[in-house]
Amino acid sequence: MCDEAVLFMQNVFLGPRSDMDEIVETVRKIHAHASEITRA
């Protein structure tokens, strides 16, 4: 596939890059506080 097709498919299935950055940051925060979350 060409780069444009891959980028298009990424945006269709995963959303724009900014959304992915927010998801990654949220997962990092959850991981950092996992012990606190599991005690609840």
mmJSON file of the N, C-alpha and C atoms, coordinates in Angstrom:
{"data_MODEL":{"atom_site":{
"group_PDB":["ATOM","ATOM","ATOM","ATOM","ATOM","ATOM","ATOM","ATOM","ATOM","ATOM","ATOM","ATOM","ATOM","ATOM","ATOM","ATOM","ATOM","ATOM","ATOM","ATOM","ATOM","ATOM","ATOM","ATOM","ATOM","ATOM","ATOM","ATOM","ATOM","ATOM","ATOM","ATOM","ATOM","ATOM","ATOM","ATOM","ATOM","ATOM","ATOM","ATOM","ATOM","ATOM","ATOM","ATOM","ATOM","ATOM","ATOM","ATOM","ATOM","ATOM","ATOM","ATOM","ATOM","ATOM","ATOM","ATOM","ATOM","ATOM","ATOM","ATOM","ATOM","ATOM","ATOM","ATOM","ATOM","ATOM","ATOM","ATOM","ATOM","ATOM","ATOM","ATOM","ATOM","ATOM","ATOM","ATOM","ATOM","ATOM","ATOM","ATOM","ATOM","ATOM","ATOM","ATOM","ATOM","ATOM","ATOM","ATOM","ATOM","ATOM","ATOM","ATOM","ATOM","ATOM","ATOM","ATOM","ATOM","ATOM","ATOM","ATOM","ATOM","ATOM","ATOM","ATOM","ATOM","ATOM","ATOM","ATOM","ATOM","ATOM","ATOM","ATOM","ATOM","ATOM","ATOM","ATOM","ATOM","ATOM","ATOM","ATOM"],
"id":[1,2,3,4,5,6,7,8,9,10,11,12,13,14,15,16,17,18,19,20,21,22,23,24,25,26,27,28,29,30,31,32,33,34,35,36,37,38,39,40,41,42,43,44,45,46,47,48,49,50,51,52,53,54,55,56,57,58,59,60,61,62,63,64,65,66,67,68,69,70,71,72,73,74,75,76,77,78,79,80,81,82,83,84,85,86,87,88,89,90,91,92,93,94,95,96,97,98,99,100,101,102,103,104,105,106,107,108,109,110,111,112,113,114,115,116,117,118,119,120],
"type_symbol":["N","C","C","N","C","C","N","C","C","N","C","C","N","C","C","N","C","C","N","C","C","N","C","C","N","C","C","N","C","C","N","C","C","N","C","C","N","C","C","N","C","C","N","C","C","N","C","C","N","C","C","N","C","C","N","C","C","N","C","C","N","C","C","N","C","C","N","C","C","N","C","C","N","C","C","N","C","C","N","C","C","N","C","C","N","C","C","N","C","C","N","C","C","N","C","C","N","C","C","N","C","C","N","C","C","N","C","C","N","C","C","N","C","C","N","C","C","N","C","C"],
"label_atom_id":["N","CA","C","N","CA","C","N","CA","C","N","CA","C","N","CA","C","N","CA","C","N","CA","C","N","CA","C","N","CA","C","N","CA","C","N","CA","C","N","CA","C","N","CA","C","N","CA","C","N","CA","C","N","CA","C","N","CA","C","N","CA","C","N","CA","C","N","CA","C","N","CA","C","N","CA","C","N","CA","C","N","CA","C","N","CA","C","N","CA","C","N","CA","C","N","CA","C","N","CA","C","N","CA","C","N","CA","C","N","CA","C","N","CA","C","N","CA","C","N","CA","C","N","CA","C","N","CA","C","N","CA","C","N","CA","C","N","CA","C"],
"label_alt_id":[null,null,null,null,null,null,null,null,null,null,null,null,null,null,null,null,null,null,null,null,null,null,null,null,null,null,null,null,null,null,null,null,null,null,null,null,null,null,null,null,null,null,null,null,null,null,null,null,null,null,null,null,null,null,null,null,null,null,null,null,null,null,null,null,null,null,null,null,null,null,null,null,null,null,null,null,null,null,null,null,null,null,null,null,null,null,null,null,null,null,null,null,null,null,null,null,null,null,null,null,null,null,null,null,null,null,null,null,null,null,null,null,null,null,null,null,null,null,null,null],
"label_comp_id":["MET","MET","MET","CYS","CYS","CYS","ASP","ASP","ASP","GLU","GLU","GLU","ALA","ALA","ALA","VAL","VAL","VAL","LEU","LEU","LEU","PHE","PHE","PHE","MET","MET","MET","GLN","GLN","GLN","ASN","ASN","ASN","VAL","VAL","VAL","PHE","PHE","PHE","LEU","LEU","LEU","GLY","GLY","GLY","PRO","PRO","PRO","ARG","ARG","ARG","SER","SER","SER","ASP","ASP","ASP","MET","MET","MET","ASP","ASP","ASP","GLU","GLU","GLU","ILE","ILE","ILE","VAL","VAL","VAL","GLU","GLU","GLU","THR","THR","THR","VAL","VAL","VAL","ARG","ARG","ARG","LYS","LYS","LYS","ILE","ILE","ILE","HIS","HIS","HIS","ALA","ALA","ALA","HIS","HIS","HIS","ALA","ALA","ALA","SER","SER","SER","GLU","GLU","GLU","ILE","ILE","ILE","THR","THR","THR","ARG","ARG","ARG","ALA","ALA","ALA"],
"label_asym_id":["A","A","A","A","A","A","A","A","A","A","A","A","A","A","A","A","A","A","A","A","A","A","A","A","A","A","A","A","A","A","A","A","A","A","A","A","A","A","A","A","A","A","A","A","A","A","A","A","A","A","A","A","A","A","A","A","A","A","A","A","A","A","A","A","A","A","A","A","A","A","A","A","A","A","A","A","A","A","A","A","A","A","A","A","A","A","A","A","A","A","A","A","A","A","A","A","A","A","A","A","A","A","A","A","A","A","A","A","A","A","A","A","A","A","A","A","A","A","A","A"],
"label_entity_id":["1","1","1","1","1","1","1","1","1","1","1","1","1","1","1","1","1","1","1","1","1","1","1","1","1","1","1","1","1","1","1","1","1","1","1","1","1","1","1","1","1","1","1","1","1","1","1","1","1","1","1","1","1","1","1","1","1","1","1","1","1","1","1","1","1","1","1","1","1","1","1","1","1","1","1","1","1","1","1","1","1","1","1","1","1","1","1","1","1","1","1","1","1","1","1","1","1","1","1","1","1","1","1","1","1","1","1","1","1","1","1","1","1","1","1","1","1","1","1","1"],
"label_seq_id":[1,1,1,2,2,2,3,3,3,4,4,4,5,5,5,6,6,6,7,7,7,8,8,8,9,9,9,10,10,10,11,11,11,12,12,12,13,13,13,14,14,14,15,15,15,16,16,16,17,17,17,18,18,18,19,19,19,20,20,20,21,21,21,22,22,22,23,23,23,24,24,24,25,25,25,26,26,26,27,27,27,28,28,28,29,29,29,30,30,30,31,31,31,32,32,32,33,33,33,34,34,34,35,35,35,36,36,36,37,37,37,38,38,38,39,39,39,40,40,40],
"pdbx_PDB_ins_code":[null,null,null,null,null,null,null,null,null,null,null,null,null,null,null,null,null,null,null,null,null,null,null,null,null,null,null,null,null,null,null,null,null,null,null,null,null,null,null,null,null,null,null,null,null,null,null,null,null,null,null,null,null,null,null,null,null,null,null,null,null,null,null,null,null,null,null,null,null,null,null,null,null,null,null,null,null,null,null,null,null,null,null,null,null,null,null,null,null,null,null,null,null,null,null,null,null,null,null,null,null,null,null,null,null,null,null,null,null,null,null,null,null,null,null,null,null,null,null,null],
"Cartn_x":[0.839,0.0,0.877,0.342,1.073,0.842,1.714,1.633,0.292,-0.253,-1.529,-2.653,-2.647,-3.691,-3.585,-2.366,-2.162,-2.631,-2.285,-2.708,-4.227,-4.838,-6.303,-6.944,-6.44,-7.025,-6.811,-5.663,-5.421,-6.45,-6.709,-7.675,-9.085,-9.427,-10.763,-10.956,-9.971,-10.13,-9.699,-8.703,-8.145,-8.405,-8.812,-9.028,-7.765,-7.856,-6.696,-5.595,-4.428,-3.25,-3.506,-4.181,-4.432,-5.252,-6.21,-6.992,-6.107,-5.222,-4.329,-3.398,-2.909,-2.052,-2.8,-4.064,-4.867,-5.096,-5.339,-5.542,-4.276,-3.132,-1.86,-1.618,-1.873,-1.662,-2.596,-3.832,-4.775,-4.321,-3.856,-3.36,-2.149,-1.258,-0.095,-0.523,-1.517,-1.996,-2.623,-3.41,-4.029,-2.947,-1.953,-0.871,-0.103,0.14,0.886,0.136,-1.189,-1.998,-2.742,-2.266,-2.959,-3.162,-2.177,-2.317,-3.419,-3.568,-4.626,-5.992,-6.048,-7.318,-7.811,-6.923,-7.339,-7.737,-7.293,-7.681,-9.113,-9.647,-10.98,-12.08],
"Cartn_y":[-1.192,0.0,1.247,2.282,3.547,4.239,5.161,5.858,6.548,7.125,7.84,6.882,5.687,4.707,4.244,4.03,3.61,4.701,5.939,7.052,7.181,7.028,7.101,6.007,4.777,3.667,3.864,4.409,4.691,5.683,6.726,7.731,7.163,6.271,5.67,4.788,3.922,2.95,3.462,4.306,4.723,6.173,6.969,8.377,9.175,10.472,11.324,11.141,11.586,11.446,12.055,13.188,13.831,12.926,12.188,11.244,10.134,9.631,8.556,9.04,10.273,10.83,10.916,11.296,11.39,10.007,9.022,7.655,7.141,7.359,6.916,7.582,8.858,9.571,9.032,8.728,8.177,6.811,5.967,4.64,4.773,5.712,5.937,6.339,7.207,7.635,6.469,5.66,4.495,3.548,3.297,2.395,2.938,4.228,4.84,4.736,4.7,4.668,3.347,2.302,1.008,0.468,0.602,0.063,0.788,2.069,2.829,2.46,2.216,1.889,0.517,-0.449,-1.813,-1.955,-1.032,-1.091,-0.622,0.119,0.706,-0.326],
"Cartn_z":[0.0,0.0,0.0,-0.558,-0.527,0.822,1.148,2.435,2.64,1.581,1.696,2.07,1.507,1.816,3.26,3.734,5.118,6.064,5.795,6.637,6.64,5.471,5.388,6.239,6.123,6.875,8.376,8.767,10.179,10.697,9.947,10.381,10.443,9.522,9.52,10.744,11.026,12.102,13.466,13.534,14.806,15.16,14.214,14.474,14.187,14.303,14.026,15.067,14.73,15.603,16.982,17.035,18.333,19.246,18.682,19.491,20.03,19.192,19.613,20.726,20.626,21.672,23.002,22.963,24.184,24.784,23.936,24.418,25.087,24.454,25.023,26.375,26.474,27.738,28.824,28.483,29.443,29.929,29.019,29.405,30.314,30.022,30.889,32.294,32.397,33.71,34.469,33.77,34.414,34.915,34.078,34.459,35.667,35.683,36.781,38.108,38.06,39.276,39.435,38.801,38.806,40.221,41.08,42.438,43.212,42.977,43.635,43.071,41.791,41.141,41.587,41.694,42.033,43.496,44.353,45.768,45.982,45.061,45.233,45.204],
"occupancy":[1.0,1.0,1.0,1.0,1.0,1.0,1.0,1.0,1.0,1.0,1.0,1.0,1.0,1.0,1.0,1.0,1.0,1.0,1.0,1.0,1.0,1.0,1.0,1.0,1.0,1.0,1.0,1.0,1.0,1.0,1.0,1.0,1.0,1.0,1.0,1.0,1.0,1.0,1.0,1.0,1.0,1.0,1.0,1.0,1.0,1.0,1.0,1.0,1.0,1.0,1.0,1.0,1.0,1.0,1.0,1.0,1.0,1.0,1.0,1.0,1.0,1.0,1.0,1.0,1.0,1.0,1.0,1.0,1.0,1.0,1.0,1.0,1.0,1.0,1.0,1.0,1.0,1.0,1.0,1.0,1.0,1.0,1.0,1.0,1.0,1.0,1.0,1.0,1.0,1.0,1.0,1.0,1.0,1.0,1.0,1.0,1.0,1.0,1.0,1.0,1.0,1.0,1.0,1.0,1.0,1.0,1.0,1.0,1.0,1.0,1.0,1.0,1.0,1.0,1.0,1.0,1.0,1.0,1.0,1.0],
"B_iso_or_equiv":[0.0,0.0,0.0,0.0,0.0,0.0,0.0,0.0,0.0,0.0,0.0,0.0,0.0,0.0,0.0,0.0,0.0,0.0,0.0,0.0,0.0,0.0,0.0,0.0,0.0,0.0,0.0,0.0,0.0,0.0,0.0,0.0,0.0,0.0,0.0,0.0,0.0,0.0,0.0,0.0,0.0,0.0,0.0,0.0,0.0,0.0,0.0,0.0,0.0,0.0,0.0,0.0,0.0,0.0,0.0,0.0,0.0,0.0,0.0,0.0,0.0,0.0,0.0,0.0,0.0,0.0,0.0,0.0,0.0,0.0,0.0,0.0,0.0,0.0,0.0,0.0,0.0,0.0,0.0,0.0,0.0,0.0,0.0,0.0,0.0,0.0,0.0,0.0,0.0,0.0,0.0,0.0,0.0,0.0,0.0,0.0,0.0,0.0,0.0,0.0,0.0,0.0,0.0,0.0,0.0,0.0,0.0,0.0,0.0,0.0,0.0,0.0,0.0,0.0,0.0,0.0,0.0,0.0,0.0,0.0],
"pdbx_formal_charge":[null,null,null,null,null,null,null,null,null,null,null,null,null,null,null,null,null,null,null,null,null,null,null,null,null,null,null,null,null,null,null,null,null,null,null,null,null,null,null,null,null,null,null,null,null,null,null,null,null,null,null,null,null,null,null,null,null,null,null,null,null,null,null,null,null,null,null,null,null,null,null,null,null,null,null,null,null,null,null,null,null,null,null,null,null,null,null,null,null,null,null,null,null,null,null,null,null,null,null,null,null,null,null,null,null,null,null,null,null,null,null,null,null,null,null,null,null,null,null,null],
"auth_seq_id":[1,1,1,2,2,2,3,3,3,4,4,4,5,5,5,6,6,6,7,7,7,8,8,8,9,9,9,10,10,10,11,11,11,12,12,12,13,13,13,14,14,14,15,15,15,16,16,16,17,17,17,18,18,18,19,19,19,20,20,20,21,21,21,22,22,22,23,23,23,24,24,24,25,25,25,26,26,26,27,27,27,28,28,28,29,29,29,30,30,30,31,31,31,32,32,32,33,33,33,34,34,34,35,35,35,36,36,36,37,37,37,38,38,38,39,39,39,40,40,40],
"auth_comp_id":["MET","MET","MET","CYS","CYS","CYS","ASP","ASP","ASP","GLU","GLU","GLU","ALA","ALA","ALA","VAL","VAL","VAL","LEU","LEU","LEU","PHE","PHE","PHE","MET","MET","MET","GLN","GLN","GLN","ASN","ASN","ASN","VAL","VAL","VAL","PHE","PHE","PHE","LEU","LEU","LEU","GLY","GLY","GLY","PRO","PRO","PRO","ARG","ARG","ARG","SER","SER","SER","ASP","ASP","ASP","MET","MET","MET","ASP","ASP","ASP","GLU","GLU","GLU","ILE","ILE","ILE","VAL","VAL","VAL","GLU","GLU","GLU","THR","THR","THR","VAL","VAL","VAL","ARG","ARG","ARG","LYS","LYS","LYS","ILE","ILE","ILE","HIS","HIS","HIS","ALA","ALA","ALA","HIS","HIS","HIS","ALA","ALA","ALA","SER","SER","SER","GLU","GLU","GLU","ILE","ILE","ILE","THR","THR","THR","ARG","ARG","ARG","ALA","ALA","ALA"],
"auth_asym_id":["A","A","A","A","A","A","A","A","A","A","A","A","A","A","A","A","A","A","A","A","A","A","A","A","A","A","A","A","A","A","A","A","A","A","A","A","A","A","A","A","A","A","A","A","A","A","A","A","A","A","A","A","A","A","A","A","A","A","A","A","A","A","A","A","A","A","A","A","A","A","A","A","A","A","A","A","A","A","A","A","A","A","A","A","A","A","A","A","A","A","A","A","A","A","A","A","A","A","A","A","A","A","A","A","A","A","A","A","A","A","A","A","A","A","A","A","A","A","A","A"],
"auth_atom_id":["N","CA","C","N","CA","C","N","CA","C","N","CA","C","N","CA","C","N","CA","C","N","CA","C","N","CA","C","N","CA","C","N","CA","C","N","CA","C","N","CA","C","N","CA","C","N","CA","C","N","CA","C","N","CA","C","N","CA","C","N","CA","C","N","CA","C","N","CA","C","N","CA","C","N","CA","C","N","CA","C","N","CA","C","N","CA","C","N","CA","C","N","CA","C","N","CA","C","N","CA","C","N","CA","C","N","CA","C","N","CA","C","N","CA","C","N","CA","C","N","CA","C","N","CA","C","N","CA","C","N","CA","C","N","CA","C","N","CA","C"],
"pdbx_PDB_model_num":[1,1,1,1,1,1,1,1,1,1,1,1,1,1,1,1,1,1,1,1,1,1,1,1,1,1,1,1,1,1,1,1,1,1,1,1,1,1,1,1,1,1,1,1,1,1,1,1,1,1,1,1,1,1,1,1,1,1,1,1,1,1,1,1,1,1,1,1,1,1,1,1,1,1,1,1,1,1,1,1,1,1,1,1,1,1,1,1,1,1,1,1,1,1,1,1,1,1,1,1,1,1,1,1,1,1,1,1,1,1,1,1,1,1,1,1,1,1,1,1]
}}}
